[in-house]
Amino acid sequence: MNKVPLLSAVNLRKTFKVSSQGRSARILTALDAVSLHLSYGETLGIAGESGCGKSTLAKVMAGLLSPDAGSVLYKGTPLSQLEASDKTSFRRKTQMIFQDPFSSLNPRMRVGDSISEPFIIAGMPASNQRAELVRIMAAVGLPEDTAQRFPDEFSGGQRQRIGIARALAASPEILIADEPVSSLDISIQAQIINILMQMKIDFTLSMMIVSHNLLILRHICDRIIIMYLGAIVESGPAAELFNRCRHPYTDALIAAIPGLQGSTASKSELLRDDLPSALSIPAGCRFHPRCRHAVDLCRHEAPQMIEYASGHAAACHMSATLFG
């Protein structure tokens, strides 16, 4: 058992300058003191509404964006302190799957060549590349003869299979998927999720899955982290989070899932107003303007993360009162 996490984050902060016509630039806080870890062999889910910082977190963890403060650690070493060769290894060992796979594929390159690029970069002998390409395409359900086709000849679900295959071709340790099925039909979503679950086993992967769909995360993840306005408000084992959540935001998200626990409520019925702007994060508990249980303390003092059970923590002043 490895005691040092495979990938971790310590107090990540990421902001962006937002300019609008006639106004000076304002600061949008995408990540605010975010800390987490991904263990060897684990599937970690990141959930929350659009605008909560999930995708920014995924890109920072993958090394595609640099944080303003804090650190991402690979096997205990900050990315900023890795030697050049180790940075190259991290980039190869950490692969990302995007919501729109078409944007990450060269439209003028045959898909077989796109998938095979990591083989060439890694120096794989040309005599082995064809067999490895066929093996990986078969693993994601792509027929061998489709290698000669171009990306625009495929459906959205097929393109996502191509994106997964290209990521697997780099022989990664870590797969970070940012909303990998949100743009696909329900039936195709299930196929892609099943592929990801099988890939974790066949290729010995650790995975981080970003999604607004909590049902998908419950199905495939060991742990789930709930984000709200750039911060983590709850984290815990997937089953426990659903059976006994500790934060009213998580409770509202779960209760709004159609058919689950007999609820047909929408988030708008369970939460006051819409998600506030990350340009102006509320004082105190950042969730209090939408919380039906907020008290005066919530408006003035930010809650700390408190562990209520092994690996299950939440940041809410009212958690003990509301959830026992």
C-alpha positions in Angstrom: 0.0 0.0 0.0 1.4 3.4 -1.1 1.1 5.9 1.8 2.0 8.8 -0.5 -1.0 9.6 -2.8 -0.4 9.3 -6.6 -1.7 12.8 -7.2 -2.6 15.5 -4.7 -3.4 19.2 -4.3 -2.5 21.5 -1.5 -4.4 24.8 -1.1 -4.8 25.4 -4.8 -5.9 28.9 -5.8 -6.7 29.9 -9.3 -8.1 33.2 -10.5 -8.8 34.8 -13.9 -9.1 38.4 -15.0 -12.4 39.1 -16.6 -12.8 42.2 -18.7 -16.0 43.8 -20.0 -16.5 46.7 -22.3 -16.2 50.0 -20.4 -15.2 48.4 -17.1 -11.8 47.6 -15.5 -10.8 44.0 -15.2 -12.4 42.0 -12.4 -11.1 38.9 -10.7 -13.0 35.6 -11.0 -12.0 33.1 -8.3 -12.2 29.6 -9.9 -10.4 27.7 -7.1 -10.1 28.8 -3.5 -7.8 26.8 -1.1 -8.7 23.4 -2.7 -6.9 20.4 -1.2 -7.5 16.8 -2.3 -5.7 13.5 -3.2 -6.1 10.7 -5.7 -4.8 7.3 -4.4 -3.4 4.5 -6.5 -6.1 2.6 -8.2 -8.9 5.0 -7.1 -11.6 6.6 -9.0 -12.4 10.1 -7.7 -15.5 12.0 -8.7 -15.7 15.8 -8.8 -19.3 17.2 -8.7 -21.1 20.4 -8.6 -23.1 22.9 -10.8 -21.6 24.6 -13.8 -19.4 27.4 -12.7 -18.2 25.8 -9.5 -14.6 25.3 -10.7 -14.6 21.6 -11.6 -13.1 21.9 -15.1 -10.5 24.4 -13.8 -9.5 22.0 -11.1 -9.2 19.1 -13.7 -6.9 21.2 -15.9 -4.7 22.3 -12.9 -4.4 18.7 -11.7 -3.4 17.6 -15.2 -0.7 20.3 -15.4 -2.5 22.2 -18.2 -3.0 25.3 -16.1 -0.7 26.7 -13.4 -2.2 27.6 -10.0 -1.8 31.1 -8.6 -1.0 29.6 -5.3 -0.7 26.1 -3.8 0.8 23.0 -5.3 -0.1 19.9 -7.3 2.1 17.0 -6.1 2.9 13.9 -8.2 3.9 11.0 -6.0 4.7 13.5 -3.2 6.8 16.0 -5.3 5.4 19.4 -6.4 5.1 19.6 -10.2 7.1 22.9 -10.0 10.1 20.9 -8.5 10.2 18.0 -10.9 13.3 17.6 -13.1 12.7 18.1 -16.8 12.6 14.3 -17.5 10.2 13.8 -14.6 7.9 16.5 -16.0 7.9 14.8 -19.3 7.0 11.5 -17.6 4.2 13.2 -15.7 2.7 14.7 -18.9 2.8 11.2 -20.5 1.5 9.4 -17.4 -1.4 11.9 -16.8 -3.8 12.0 -19.7 -7.0 14.0 -20.1 -10.2 13.2 -21.8 -12.3 16.3 -22.8 -16.1 16.8 -23.1 -15.7 17.6 -26.8 -13.2 15.1 -28.2 -13.5 16.6 -31.7 -11.7 19.7 -30.6 -8.7 17.7 -29.5 -8.4 15.7 -32.7 -6.6 17.0 -35.9 -9.4 17.0 -38.5 -6.9 16.4 -41.3 -5.3 13.4 -39.6 -6.7 9.8 -39.9 -7.8 8.6 -36.5 -5.3 5.7 -36.6 -2.5 8.1 -36.9 -3.9 10.3 -34.1 -4.1 7.4 -31.7 -0.6 6.2 -32.7 1.1 9.5 -32.0 2.0 8.6 -28.4 3.7 5.4 -29.7 6.0 7.4 -31.9 6.8 9.9 -29.1 7.6 7.1 -26.8 10.0 5.5 -29.4 8.0 2.3 -29.9 9.4 0.3 -32.8 7.4 0.7 -36.0 7.0 -3.1 -36.2 5.0 -3.1 -32.9 2.9 0.0 -33.5 0.2 -1.6 -35.7 -0.5 -4.5 -33.3 -0.7 -2.1 -30.4 -3.0 0.2 -32.3 -5.4 -2.6 -33.1 -5.3 -3.8 -29.4 -6.2 -0.4 -28.1 -8.9 0.3 -30.7 -10.5 -3.1 -29.9 -10.4 -2.3 -26.2 -12.6 0.8 -26.7 -14.9 -0.9 -29.3 -13.5 0.6 -32.5 -13.2 -1.7 -35.5 -9.7 -2.0 -37.1 -10.9 -0.6 -40.4 -12.0 2.7 -38.9 -8.3 3.6 -38.4 -8.2 5.0 -42.0 -11.2 7.4 -41.5 -11.2 11.0 -40.4 -12.8 12.5 -37.2 -15.7 14.1 -39.0 -16.9 10.7 -40.2 -17.7 9.6 -36.7 -20.6 10.1 -34.3 -20.1 11.9 -30.9 -19.9 8.6 -29.1 -17.3 7.2 -31.5 -15.2 10.3 -31.2 -15.2 9.9 -27.4 -13.9 6.3 -27.9 -11.2 7.7 -30.1 -10.3 10.2 -27.4 -10.1 7.5 -24.8 -8.0 5.3 -27.1 -5.5 8.2 -27.8 -5.2 8.7 -24.0 -4.6 5.0 -23.4 -1.9 4.9 -26.1 0.3 7.0 -23.9 0.3 4.2 -21.2 -1.0 6.5 -18.5 -1.2 6.0 -14.8 -3.8 8.7 -14.3 -6.8 9.5 -16.5 -8.6 12.8 -15.9 -12.0 13.0 -17.7 -13.8 16.3 -17.8 -17.5 15.8 -18.4 -16.8 12.8 -20.7 -20.4 11.9 -21.5 -22.4 15.1 -20.9 -22.9 15.8 -24.6 -23.9 12.2 -25.5 -27.3 10.5 -25.6 -28.2 8.4 -22.6 -27.7 5.1 -24.2 -24.2 6.2 -25.5 -23.3 7.5 -22.1 -23.7 4.1 -20.5 -21.4 2.6 -23.2 -18.7 5.1 -22.6 -18.9 4.8 -18.8 -18.7 1.0 -19.1 -15.6 1.4 -21.3 -13.9 3.7 -18.7 -14.7 1.2 -15.9 -13.2 -1.6 -17.9 -10.2 0.4 -18.9 -9.4 1.1 -15.2 -9.1 -2.6 -14.7 -7.4 -3.6 -17.9 -4.9 -0.8 -17.9 -4.4 -0.4 -14.1 -5.5 3.2 -14.0 -6.3 5.8 -11.3 -9.1 8.1 -12.5 -10.5 11.5 -11.7 -14.0 12.0 -13.3 -15.5 15.5 -13.4 -19.3 15.5 -13.9 -22.5 17.3 -12.9 -24.3 14.0 -13.0 -24.1 12.5 -9.5 -25.7 9.2 -10.5 -22.9 8.5 -12.9 -20.3 9.3 -10.2 -22.1 7.1 -7.6 -21.9 4.3 -10.2 -18.2 4.5 -11.0 -16.4 6.3 -8.2 -14.9 5.3 -4.9 -15.1 8.8 -3.5 -16.9 11.9 -4.5 -15.9 15.6 -3.8 -18.7 18.2 -3.9 -17.5 21.7 -5.1 -19.3 25.0 -4.7 -18.0 28.4 -6.0 -14.4 27.2 -6.2 -14.3 25.4 -2.8 -14.8 21.9 -1.5 -17.9 21.7 0.7 -18.1 17.9 1.2 -16.1 14.8 0.4 -16.5 11.2 1.2 -17.0 7.6 0.0 -19.6 7.5 -2.8 -22.1 5.2 -1.0 -21.9 7.1 2.3 -22.3 10.5 0.6 -25.6 9.3 -0.9 -26.8 7.4 2.2 -25.9 10.2 4.7 -24.7 13.4 3.2 -23.5 16.1 5.6 -24.0 19.4 3.7 -27.3 21.0 2.6 -25.9 21.7 -0.9 -25.1 18.0 -1.4 -28.6 17.1 0.0 -30.3 19.4 -2.5 -28.3 18.0 -5.5 -29.2 14.4 -4.5 -32.8 15.2 -3.8 -33.2 16.8 -7.2 -32.2 13.6 -9.0 -35.3 12.3 -10.8 -36.6 9.1 -9.4 -34.1 8.9 -6.6 -35.6 8.5 -3.1 -38.9 9.2 -4.6 -38.0 12.9 -5.3 -39.2 14.8 -8.4 -38.0 18.2 -7.1 -35.7 20.4 -9.1 -32.7 22.2 -7.8 -34.5 25.5 -8.2 -37.2 24.3 -5.8 -34.6 23.2 -3.2 -32.1 26.0 -3.5 -32.7 29.7 -3.2 -31.9 31.7 -6.3 -29.2 30.8 -8.9 -25.5 30.1 -8.3 -23.9 33.5 -7.4 -21.1 34.8 -9.5 -17.5 33.7 -8.8 -16.7 37.4 -9.4 -18.2 38.2 -6.0 -18.1 35.2 -3.6 -20.4 35.8 -0.5 -18.9 36.5 2.9 -19.1 33.8 5.6 -20.3 30.5 4.2 -20.3 31.0 0.5 -23.5 28.8 0.3 -25.6 30.8 2.8 -27.5 33.0 0.2 -29.1 29.9 -1.3 -29.4 27.8 1.9 -32.8 27.4 3.5 -31.2 26.6 6.9 -28.7 29.5 7.1 -28.4 31.3 10.4 -26.6 34.5 11.4 -23.4 32.6 12.0 -23.4 31.4 8.4 -23.5 34.9 7.1 -20.4 36.1 8.9 -18.1 33.1 9.5 -16.8 30.6 7.0 -17.2 27.0 8.2 -14.2 24.7 8.4 -14.1 21.1 7.0 -15.0 18.7 9.8 -14.6 15.0 9.6 -17.8 13.2 10.7 -16.7 9.6 9.7 -13.6 8.0 8.3 -12.9 9.9 5.1 -16.2 11.8 5.2 -16.0 15.5 5.9 -18.1 18.6 5.3 -17.9 22.4 5.8 -21.3 23.4 7.3 -22.1 25.1 10.6 -25.5 23.4 10.7 -24.4 19.9 9.7 -24.8 18.3 13.2 -28.2 19.9 13.6 -29.5 19.0 10.2 -28.0 15.5 9.8 -27.4 14.3 13.3 
